[in-house]
Amino acid sequence: MAKTIRGREAAALDARGAAIGSIGLIGFAFTAWRLTPLWNGALALLGALVVWMTLSILIWRLRRHRLFSEKQAKESV
């Protein structure tokens, strides 16, 4: 039974990472779509890459901060 729980937790962690990466990818697509007509293609893609990384890292850090805040609130009760 412990293996089942561990497997579910691993699957949930994978799904969470995929969701965060997908949100970053949406930012990449939007940025590339808006910048490609205005900038050189390589610069537009570089800018989109920066947006993707920034969004993904920001969401990951916010999620991590929220997770630790919830644990601390439960422990203090």
N, CA, C and O atoms as a GROMACS GRO file, in nm:
protein
  308
    1MET      N    1   0.081  -0.119   0.000
    1MET     CA    2   0.000   0.000   0.000
    1MET      C    3   0.086   0.126   0.000
    1MET      O    4   0.047   0.227  -0.060
    2ALA      N    5   0.200   0.123   0.065
    2ALA     CA    6   0.290   0.240   0.068
    2ALA      C    7   0.340   0.272  -0.072
    2ALA      O    8   0.359   0.389  -0.106
    3LYS      N    9   0.362   0.169  -0.153
    3LYS     CA   10   0.408   0.192  -0.290
    3LYS      C   11   0.301   0.261  -0.373
    3LYS      O   12   0.332   0.344  -0.458
    4THR      N   13   0.176   0.228  -0.349
    4THR     CA   14   0.065   0.292  -0.420
    4THR      C   15   0.059   0.441  -0.388
    4THR      O   16   0.042   0.524  -0.477
    5ILE      N   17   0.071   0.473  -0.261
    5ILE     CA   18   0.068   0.614  -0.219
    5ILE      C   19   0.187   0.689  -0.277
    5ILE      O   20   0.172   0.801  -0.326
    6ARG      N   21   0.304   0.627  -0.273
    6ARG     CA   22   0.423   0.692  -0.328
    6ARG      C   23   0.408   0.713  -0.479
    6ARG      O   24   0.450   0.816  -0.532
    7GLY      N   25   0.349   0.616  -0.548
    7GLY     CA   26   0.326   0.630  -0.691
    7GLY      C   27   0.229   0.741  -0.724
    7GLY      O   28   0.248   0.816  -0.820
    8ARG      N   29   0.125   0.753  -0.644
    8ARG     CA   30   0.027   0.861  -0.665
    8ARG      C   31   0.090   0.997  -0.640
    8ARG      O   32   0.064   1.093  -0.714
    9GLU      N   33   0.172   1.006  -0.537
    9GLU     CA   34   0.240   1.133  -0.508
    9GLU      C   35   0.335   1.171  -0.622
    9GLU      O   36   0.345   1.288  -0.658
   10ALA      N   37   0.404   1.073  -0.677
   10ALA     CA   38   0.496   1.099  -0.788
   10ALA      C   39   0.417   1.144  -0.912
   10ALA      O   40   0.460   1.236  -0.982
   11ALA      N   41   0.304   1.080  -0.937
   11ALA     CA   42   0.221   1.119  -1.052
   11ALA      C   43   0.166   1.260  -1.033
   11ALA      O   44   0.159   1.338  -1.129
   12ALA      N   45   0.126   1.294  -0.911
   12ALA     CA   46   0.075   1.428  -0.883
   12ALA      C   47   0.184   1.533  -0.903
   12ALA      O   48   0.158   1.641  -0.956
   13LEU      N   49   0.305   1.501  -0.861
   13LEU     CA   50   0.416   1.593  -0.878
   13LEU      C   51   0.447   1.613  -1.026
   13LEU      O   52   0.475   1.725  -1.069
   14ASP      N   53   0.443   1.506  -1.103
   14ASP     CA   54   0.463   1.514  -1.248
   14ASP      C   55   0.356   1.602  -1.313
   14ASP      O   56   0.387   1.686  -1.397
   15ALA      N   57   0.231   1.581  -1.274
   15ALA     CA   58   0.121   1.658  -1.331
   15ALA      C   59   0.134   1.806  -1.296
   15ALA      O   60   0.108   1.893  -1.380
   16ARG      N   61   0.175   1.834  -1.174
   16ARG     CA   62   0.194   1.974  -1.132
   16ARG      C   63   0.303   2.041  -1.216
   16ARG      O   64   0.286   2.155  -1.262
   17GLY      N   65   0.414   1.971  -1.236
   17GLY     CA   66   0.522   2.026  -1.317
   17GLY      C   67   0.480   2.048  -1.462
   17GLY      O   68   0.519   2.147  -1.524
   18ALA      N   69   0.401   1.955  -1.515
   18ALA     CA   70   0.352   1.971  -1.652
   18ALA      C   71   0.259   2.091  -1.665
   18ALA      O   72   0.263   2.163  -1.764
   19ALA      N   73   0.175   2.112  -1.564
   19ALA     CA   74   0.084   2.226  -1.568
   19ALA      C   75   0.161   2.358  -1.561
   19ALA      O   76   0.129   2.453  -1.633
   20ILE      N   77   0.261   2.364  -1.475
   20ILE     CA   78   0.342   2.485  -1.464
   20ILE      C   79   0.416   2.512  -1.595
   20ILE      O   80   0.421   2.625  -1.642
   21GLY      N   81   0.474   2.408  -1.652
   21GLY     CA   82   0.544   2.423  -1.780
   21GLY      C   83   0.450   2.465  -1.892
   21GLY      O   84   0.489   2.540  -1.981
   22SER      N   85   0.326   2.416  -1.888
   22SER     CA   86   0.228   2.452  -1.991
   22SER      C   87   0.189   2.599  -1.983
   22SER      O   88   0.171   2.664  -2.085
   23ILE      N   89   0.176   2.650  -1.862
   23ILE     CA   90   0.146   2.792  -1.847
   23ILE      C   91   0.261   2.876  -1.902
   23ILE      O   92   0.239   2.976  -1.969
   24GLY      N   93   0.384   2.833  -1.872
   24GLY     CA   94   0.500   2.902  -1.927
   24GLY      C   95   0.503   2.895  -2.079
   24GLY      O   96   0.541   2.991  -2.146
   25LEU      N   97   0.462   2.781  -2.133
   25LEU     CA   98   0.460   2.764  -2.278
   25LEU      C   99   0.355   2.855  -2.344
   25LEU      O  100   0.376   2.903  -2.455
   26ILE      N  101   0.244   2.877  -2.276
   26ILE     CA  102   0.144   2.971  -2.327
   26ILE      C  103   0.205   3.111  -2.334
   26ILE      O  104   0.184   3.184  -2.431
   27GLY      N  105   0.280   3.148  -2.232
   27GLY     CA  106   0.349   3.278  -2.234
   27GLY      C  107   0.450   3.286  -2.347
   27GLY      O  108   0.462   3.390  -2.411
   28PHE      N  109   0.522   3.176  -2.371
   28PHE     CA  110   0.616   3.170  -2.482
   28PHE      C  111   0.545   3.192  -2.615
   28PHE      O  112   0.588   3.272  -2.698
   29ALA      N  113   0.434   3.120  -2.636
   29ALA     CA  114   0.362   3.129  -2.762
   29ALA      C  115   0.308   3.270  -2.784
   29ALA      O  116   0.318   3.324  -2.894
   30PHE      N  117   0.250   3.328  -2.680
   30PHE     CA  118   0.195   3.463  -2.694
   30PHE      C  119   0.305   3.565  -2.724
   30PHE      O  120   0.289   3.651  -2.811
   31THR      N  121   0.416   3.554  -2.653
   31THR     CA  122   0.527   3.647  -2.674
   31THR      C  123   0.586   3.631  -2.814
   31THR      O  124   0.613   3.731  -2.882
   32ALA      N  125   0.607   3.508  -2.856
   32ALA     CA  126   0.662   3.485  -2.991
   32ALA      C  127   0.566   3.538  -3.097
   32ALA      O  128   0.609   3.599  -3.195
   33TRP      N  129   0.437   3.516  -3.078
   33TRP     CA  130   0.336   3.563  -3.173
   33TRP      C  131   0.337   3.715  -3.184
   33TRP      O  132   0.326   3.770  -3.294
   34ARG      N  133   0.349   3.784  -3.070
   34ARG     CA  134   0.345   3.930  -3.071
   34ARG      C  135   0.478   3.993  -3.117
   34ARG      O  136   0.477   4.099  -3.180
   35LEU      N  137   0.590   3.930  -3.086
   35LEU     CA  138   0.720   3.992  -3.116
   35LEU      C  139   0.775   3.957  -3.254
   35LEU      O  140   0.854   4.034  -3.310
   36THR      N  141   0.735   3.844  -3.311
   36THR     CA  142   0.791   3.803  -3.440
   36THR      C  143   0.771   3.907  -3.549
   36THR      O  144   0.864   3.932  -3.626
   37PRO      N  145   0.653   3.971  -3.561
   37PRO     CA  146   0.640   4.073  -3.666
   37PRO      C  147   0.722   4.199  -3.639
   37PRO      O  148   0.754   4.274  -3.731
   38LEU      N  149   0.757   4.222  -3.513
   38LEU     CA  150   0.824   4.346  -3.477
   38LEU      C  151   0.976   4.333  -3.472
   38LEU      O  152   1.047   4.428  -3.504
   39TRP      N  153   1.026   4.216  -3.431
   39TRP     CA  154   1.170   4.196  -3.412
   39TRP      C  155   1.222   4.091  -3.507
   39TRP      O  156   1.147   4.022  -3.575
   40ASN      N  157   1.354   4.081  -3.510
   40ASN     CA  158   1.421   3.972  -3.580
   40ASN      C  159   1.371   3.841  -3.519
   40ASN      O  160   1.347   3.835  -3.398
   41GLY      N  161   1.355   3.737  -3.600
   41GLY     CA  162   1.302   3.610  -3.552
   41GLY      C  163   1.378   3.551  -3.436
   41GLY      O  164   1.318   3.502  -3.340
   42ALA      N  165   1.510   3.555  -3.443
   42ALA     CA  166   1.592   3.499  -3.335
   42ALA      C  167   1.573   3.577  -3.205
   42ALA      O  168   1.565   3.517  -3.098
   43LEU      N  169   1.566   3.708  -3.214
   43LEU     CA  170   1.545   3.789  -3.093
   43LEU      C  171   1.406   3.767  -3.036
   43LEU      O  172   1.389   3.763  -2.914
   44ALA      N  173   1.307   3.752  -3.123
   44ALA     CA  174   1.172   3.726  -3.076
   44ALA      C  175   1.166   3.593  -3.002
   44ALA      O  176   1.102   3.583  -2.897
   45LEU      N  177   1.232   3.491  -3.055
   45LEU     CA  178   1.233   3.361  -2.989
   45LEU      C  179   1.312   3.366  -2.858
   45LEU      O  180   1.274   3.302  -2.760
   46LEU      N  181   1.419   3.441  -2.857
   46LEU     CA  182   1.496   3.457  -2.734
   46LEU      C  183   1.412   3.527  -2.627
   46LEU      O  184   1.412   3.487  -2.510
   47GLY      N  185   1.341   3.631  -2.666
   47GLY     CA  186   1.252   3.700  -2.572
   47GLY      C  187   1.142   3.609  -2.521
   47GLY      O  188   1.108   3.612  -2.403
   48ALA      N  189   1.086   3.528  -2.611
   48ALA     CA  190   0.982   3.434  -2.571
   48ALA      C  191   1.038   3.329  -2.475
   48ALA      O  192   0.969   3.288  -2.381
   49LEU      N  193   1.160   3.286  -2.498
   49LEU     CA  194   1.224   3.190  -2.409
   49LEU      C  195   1.241   3.248  -2.268
   49LEU      O  196   1.219   3.179  -2.169
   50VAL      N  197   1.280   3.373  -2.262
   50VAL     CA  198   1.296   3.440  -2.132
   50VAL      C  199   1.161   3.447  -2.061
   50VAL      O  200   1.153   3.425  -1.940
   51VAL      N  201   1.055   3.478  -2.134
   51VAL     CA  202   0.922   3.483  -2.074
   51VAL      C  203   0.881   3.345  -2.022
   51VAL      O  204   0.828   3.334  -1.912
   52TRP      N  205   0.906   3.241  -2.101
   52TRP     CA  206   0.872   3.104  -2.061
   52TRP      C  207   0.943   3.065  -1.930
   52TRP      O  208   0.882   3.015  -1.836
   53MET      N  209   1.074   3.090  -1.928
   53MET     CA  210   1.150   3.055  -1.808
   53MET      C  211   1.104   3.136  -1.688
   53MET      O  212   1.088   3.082  -1.579
   54THR      N  213   1.083   3.265  -1.708
   54THR     CA  214   1.043   3.352  -1.598
   54THR      C  215   0.908   3.311  -1.541
   54THR      O  216   0.892   3.299  -1.419
   55LEU      N  217   0.810   3.288  -1.628
   55LEU     CA  218   0.679   3.246  -1.582
   55LEU      C  219   0.684   3.113  -1.507
   55LEU      O  220   0.626   3.098  -1.400
   56SER      N  221   0.754   3.018  -1.564
   56SER     CA  222   0.761   2.885  -1.504
   56SER      C  223   0.828   2.890  -1.367
   56SER      O  224   0.779   2.830  -1.272
   57ILE      N  225   0.938   2.961  -1.356
   57ILE     CA  226   1.008   2.971  -1.229
   57ILE      C  227   0.926   3.049  -1.127
   57ILE      O  228   0.921   3.012  -1.010
   58LEU      N  229   0.862   3.157  -1.170
   58LEU     CA  230   0.780   3.237  -1.080
   58LEU      C  231   0.664   3.156  -1.025
   58LEU      O  232   0.637   3.159  -0.905
   59ILE      N  233   0.594   3.084  -1.111
   59ILE     CA  234   0.481   3.003  -1.065
   59ILE      C  235   0.530   2.892  -0.972
   59ILE      O  236   0.466   2.863  -0.871
   60TRP      N  237   0.642   2.829  -1.005
   60TRP     CA  238   0.697   2.724  -0.920
   60TRP      C  239   0.732   2.778  -0.782
   60TRP      O  240   0.702   2.715  -0.680
   61ARG      N  241   0.794   2.895  -0.779
   61ARG     CA  242   0.832   2.953  -0.649
   61ARG      C  243   0.709   2.996  -0.569
   61ARG      O  244   0.706   2.979  -0.447
   62LEU      N  245   0.608   3.053  -0.637
   62LEU     CA  246   0.486   3.091  -0.567
   62LEU      C  247   0.415   2.968  -0.511
   62LEU      O  248   0.365   2.971  -0.398
   63ARG      N  249   0.410   2.862  -0.588
   63ARG     CA  250   0.347   2.738  -0.542
   63ARG      C  251   0.424   2.680  -0.422
   63ARG      O  252   0.364   2.635  -0.325
   64ARG      N  253   0.554   2.683  -0.431
   64ARG     CA  254   0.637   2.630  -0.322
   64ARG      C  255   0.619   2.714  -0.195
   64ARG      O  256   0.609   2.659  -0.085
   65HIS      N  257   0.614   2.845  -0.211
   65HIS     CA  258   0.594   2.934  -0.097
   65HIS      C  259   0.458   2.909  -0.033
   65HIS      O  260   0.447   2.903   0.090
   66ARG      N  261   0.356   2.894  -0.114
   66ARG     CA  262   0.221   2.869  -0.065
   66ARG      C  263   0.214   2.734   0.007
   66ARG      O  264   0.149   2.722   0.111
   67LEU      N  265   0.281   2.635  -0.048
   67LEU     CA  266   0.281   2.503   0.013
   67LEU      C  267   0.344   2.507   0.152
   67LEU      O  268   0.291   2.448   0.246
   68PHE      N  269   0.457   2.575   0.165
   68PHE     CA  270   0.523   2.584   0.294
   68PHE      C  271   0.443   2.669   0.391
   68PHE      O  272   0.442   2.641   0.511
   69SER      N  273   0.376   2.772   0.343
   69SER     CA  274   0.294   2.856   0.430
   69SER      C  275   0.179   2.776   0.488
   69SER      O  276   0.145   2.791   0.605
   70GLU      N  277   0.117   2.690   0.406
   70GLU     CA  278   0.006   2.607   0.454
   70GLU      C  279   0.055   2.508   0.559
   70GLU      O  280  -0.014   2.485   0.659
   71LYS      N  281   0.172   2.448   0.539
   71LYS     CA  282   0.226   2.354   0.636
   71LYS      C  283   0.256   2.423   0.768
   71LYS      O  284   0.230   2.367   0.874
   72GLN      N  285   0.311   2.542   0.762
   72GLN     CA  286   0.343   2.614   0.885
   72GLN      C  287   0.216   2.653   0.960
   72GLN      O  288   0.214   2.649   1.083
   73ALA      N  289   0.112   2.689   0.888
   73ALA     CA  290  -0.014   2.727   0.952
   73ALA      C  291  -0.076   2.606   1.021
   73ALA      O  292  -0.130   2.619   1.130
   74LYS      N  293  -0.068   2.488   0.960
   74LYS     CA  294  -0.123   2.366   1.020
   74LYS      C  295  -0.044   2.326   1.142
   74LYS      O  296  -0.102   2.278   1.240
   75GLU      N  297   0.088   2.344   1.139
   75GLU     CA  298   0.171   2.305   1.252
   75GLU      C  299   0.152   2.395   1.372
   75GLU      O  300   0.166   2.350   1.485
   76SER      N  301   0.119   2.521   1.350
   76SER     CA  302   0.103   2.615   1.460
   76SER      C  303  -0.030   2.600   1.533
   76SER      O  304  -0.046   2.652   1.643
   77VAL      N  305  -0.123   2.528   1.473
   77VAL     CA  306  -0.256   2.510   1.536
   77VAL      C  307  -0.251   2.405   1.642
   77VAL      O  308  -0.353   2.376   1.705
   0.00000   0.00000   0.00000
